[in-house]
Every structure is written in C-alpha cells, then in structure tokens.
Amino acid sequence: MFQAHLVNEPFEDPGLYVELLHRKDALLFDMGDIRNLPNRNILKIRHVFVSHTHMDHFVGFDHLLRVVLGRDKELDLYGPPGFIRNVENRIASYTWNLVENYTNSLVITVTELDRSQTVSARFALQNSFRPEMLPRGDFTGKLVEGSHYSVSCVILDHKIPSLAFSLQERQRVNIRKNALERMGLPVGPWLTQLKDAILKGEPDDSPVQVWWREGGMRVPGKILPLGLLKRKAVSIAEGCKIAYIADSVFSPENAEKIVGIASAADHLFIEACFLGEDSIRARDKYHLTARQAGELARRAGVKRVTPFHFSPKYQGRGELLIREVMEAFNS
C-alpha cells in the first residue's frame, strides 16, 4: 500500500514522500527543499508532518503553498510547539489583497503539540489566510487515525523539540487474482472500493458493485455481498509500518523513545549525520552518529534501515556513513 522514498539525496535537505498506491493520497515527512517532487506528486499530499522548523526541514513550505494555490484542496500540517506561529509568519510574509479573485477553496489546518494537548488553527484562502483558532484536543500519541493508516509521534530532544513519526498501515488487503478468474470477475477500479469497504469494517452483507471501463464508459457488472468476496477473493495481512527519525541527540531518553516508536518497523528512515569518530561533535550539535543510528535500528528490530541527513563535511564519502550504519545494524 505504501511506496516511500527520500525526496533528496542524503547530503541534501530531509524529506520523506510516502504515496498510497492506487489512491490519490500521499504524506510528506519534513519539507526542506521539495523542488525534486513533481507537482503532480505534491498535489497528492494530504498530510505533512514536520519534525521541527530549522530551515532545512521547513523551507519547502513556500513551494508547497505555491503549487496548491488556485486548487480546491485541504492540507493538514503537524509540527512541534510554536508551529502555528511559524506557518502564520510564512503566510503573512506575502500580500493577499487579490485572493477574492480565486474561486477555489484552499484550507490549511495546522496542528502543533503542546505537552499533552494539540492546538490547531485553520487558514482559509477565501478568508485571506487569517488564522482561525480551533478547539484544543487531547494528545494520546497519535496525530492521525483513519480507516487506512495512523500516524503516531514522540517528542525528541534536539536542543529544541523535534518530532519523530511512525506510519502504520491498518491492514494489507490483497486481491487473489486467480480467485477472481474462477469467479468470472474482472480486475479494475472496483477492487479499490472493495478494499475500502473491508478496511472500514462494513458488514458482510454490504453490496459491492463490480464494474469496469469500456471506451471510457463505466460498465456495471454483478452485485455481490462483501462477505462472499472476502472469503473467496481476498487475503488480509498485517499492515506495513514506516518510521521516520530526524534530528535528535543520542541520550538515554531519546534512545528509549526512538526504539519505541520504530519498534518492528518494516522500514526505518533515520538521520546519521556524523561518523562515530566525531561523536563529540554530534553530541554538541544534538545529532546522531551513523553508529548510533544503526544501533537504534537494531534495538528497534526493524527489517530495513535507510540513513539520511549526512553532514556536508563527509561530501564524497557518504559510503562511510552508510557502512557504519549497516555494521552497527547487523552486528
């Protein structure tokens, strides 16, 4: 269901783009320079999760706003304490006197963590992006909880609060194409609707319309009960988990939180800014070393680890950082 890749090379600005396959939906974790993302990919983004607002993690906000401006779209942004002010200041740096000429509805909802609560504000294009504060909510560890996936976070220490995230797929619904053939059913867009019905927990007697396209036209087929299709043509497996760990110092408290949120992840993306031989410099700059990143990945029991956010001092020697991560991970 998930297809995840770093927006840039490891020496460049952090950013992780996660697309939901077969759906017009995507998530972005951190947004430094995001100009490498095609506009068609940016327009799929529904949720953006920002670890902290150092420039290399947040400078892409302006590009994101420029691409979605003039579109009917809702965006949800999440970040650390003070995030609403950061977004408001970026928006306020522009002049919006002509927005009455826009007919589209662009709404950006910004949520920040405030200890055990979330604080949110709504910025609507048709209101000249003037902030509208929303009711506070309780924070229980999850920022997003939908029918297809959930996103959790913890607050790490980077001398400022820095958020670490995990993305958990609800379930993985697989279609058995050989079973469809035996039932005389075609593949097609209706299978996405079938998967959605299963993930939403709809009753087994819910009707499912089989359909396909011919010559650009929708052609209706059989109507079958959901339970029958689940039994004969579907297999359900545990969902995929992705973890994203950006800037943080290596400390017992941070390590415990990182291991917890990344536990048993299928794929961990983790910063590895310095080599182990430069651990004092890493500590002073509140970053992880490659060895520490690999050790944390091993302790978390992840299946795969991808390091990123390499210090420019190692430019041309990135393989040393990767090797150190993997040696610690596999030891």
C-alpha positions, -999 to 999 in steps of 0.1 A, spaced: 0 0 0 29 24 8 56 35 -15 82 56 3 113 74 -9 135 102 3 128 135 -16 165 143 -19 200 127 -17 213 121 18 235 152 18 206 174 9 175 186 27 155 160 46 121 149 34 103 116 30 75 112 5 50 83 11 24 76 -16 -6 53 -10 -6 31 -41 -37 32 -63 -50 62 -44 -47 100 -49 -32 103 -14 3 110 -1 21 120 30 52 141 34 75 139 64 96 171 67 98 196 38 132 211 32 138 217 -5 110 198 -22 116 210 -58 126 175 -68 90 164 -63 69 168 -94 39 190 -90 16 160 -97 31 143 -66 28 174 -44 -9 177 -53 -15 142 -39 -2 153 -5 -29 154 22 -9 154 54 25 170 61 45 161 93 73 185 102 99 173 128 110 209 136 113 242 118 150 246 112 153 259 76 165 226 61 133 209 73 108 237 66 119 259 37 98 239 13 66 253 28 66 282 3 69 258 -27 41 236 -14 19 267 -9 27 279 -44 18 246 -60 -15 242 -42 -26 278 -46 -55 280 -70 -67 245 -63 -96 231 -43 -76 213 -16 -74 206 21 -40 202 37 -33 191 73 1 201 87 15 189 120 46 201 139 62 209 173 53 236 198 52 270 181 44 255 147 12 276 142 32 308 146 58 295 122 33 288 95 14 320 102 46 341 98 54 324 65 19 331 51 19 366 65 51 374 46 30 376 14 3 400 4 -31 385 -2 -52 415 -14 -63 398 -46 -75 365 -32 -111 375 -38 -104 366 -75 -99 330 -66 -129 307 -68 -113 277 -53 -114 266 -16 -79 260 -2 -78 253 35 -47 246 55 -52 232 90 -21 235 112 -17 214 144 11 217 170 18 197 201 16 214 234 26 189 261 -5 166 264 -27 186 240 -29 196 204 -36 231 194 -49 238 159 -56 267 136 -74 270 103 -60 291 74 -85 295 45 -76 312 12 -111 327 10 -105 344 44 -72 358 32 -55 331 53 -63 349 85 -59 323 113 -90 308 130 -81 290 162 -99 257 167 -107 238 200 -78 221 217 -76 183 216 -61 156 238 -28 141 225 -26 104 232 4 97 209 -15 96 176 -18 126 153 -39 109 126 -61 79 129 -81 70 97 -95 39 81 -64 32 61 -35 42 83 -25 60 115 4 83 123 20 85 158 47 107 171 70 113 201 89 144 210 127 141 209 154 165 222 173 184 195 180 213 219 145 222 208 116 198 205 119 176 174 92 151 164 97 115 154 70 97 135 57 63 127 32 55 99 11 23 105 -10 7 78 -42 -7 92 -43 -39 73 -29 -51 40 -58 -63 18 -46 -84 -11 -67 -95 -40 -63 -131 -52 -65 -126 -90 -67 -164 -96 -98 -164 -74 -113 -136 -94 -107 -155 -126 -125 -186 -111 -154 -163 -102 -155 -147 -136 -148 -113 -122 -126 -86 -139 -98 -66 -122 -104 -29 -122 -112 2 -101 -140 -15 -82 -113 -35 -63 -102 -3 -46 -137 2 -34 -138 -34 -22 -106 -28 -2 -120 4 13 -152 -14 24 -131 -41 42 -108 -15 59 -138 5 71 -153 -27 86 -185 -26 66 -210 -55 73 -206 -87 53 -240 -82 37 -230 -49 22 -234 -49 -16 -203 -45 -38 -208 -33 -74 -184 -50 -99 -177 -27 -128 -151 -19 -155 -145 6 -183 -150 1 -220 -143 30 -243 -141 54 -214 -175 44 -202 -183 27 -169 -199 -7 -174 -218 -22 -144 -214 -59 -136 -226 -82 -108 -235 -70 -74 -221 -94 -48 -221 -94 -9 -189 -82 7 -186 -113 29 -185 -136 -2 -157 -116 -18 -138 -115 15 -140 -153 18 -132 -162 -18 -110 -135 -33 -92 -116 -5 -64 -123 19 -57 -99 48 -22 -95 63 -7 -73 89 -1 -37 76 32 -21 68 50 2 93 73 30 84 93 51 109 109 85 104 136 98 128 151 132 121 174 154 142 180 143 178 208 140 203 218 105 214 206 103 250 190 75 271 156 93 269 158 98 232 170 63 226 141 48 245 116 69 226 132 61 192 133 24 199 97 25 210 82 44 180 103 25 155 97 -9 171 93 -37 144 91 -12 116 93 -26 81 114 4 70 132 29 92 144 62 78 169 77 104 194 105 104 230 96 105 247 130 105 283 121 117 307 93 118 313 76 152 347 91 154 330 125 155 306 116 183 316 146 205 308 169 176 275 151 171 266 155 207 274 192 207 252 197 176 224 174 190 226 149 162 231 111 159 261 94 146 259 67 120 269 41 145 242 53 169 216 52 142 225 16 133 224 5 170 190 21 174 177 4 143 189 -30 156 174 -24 191 141 -15 175 141 -47 155 133 -31 122 135 -50 89 152 -24 68 170 9 76 178 38 53 201 66 67 199 102 56 208 138 66 246 134 62 268 162 73 284 181 43 318 175 59 317 140 45 307 150 10 321 124 -14 324 99 15 288 90 20 296 53 17 315 55 51 283 67 69 262 40 52 288 13 61 289 24 97 251 23 100 249 -12 84 277 -26 105 260 -15 137 226 -26 125 238 -61 115 262 -67 145 
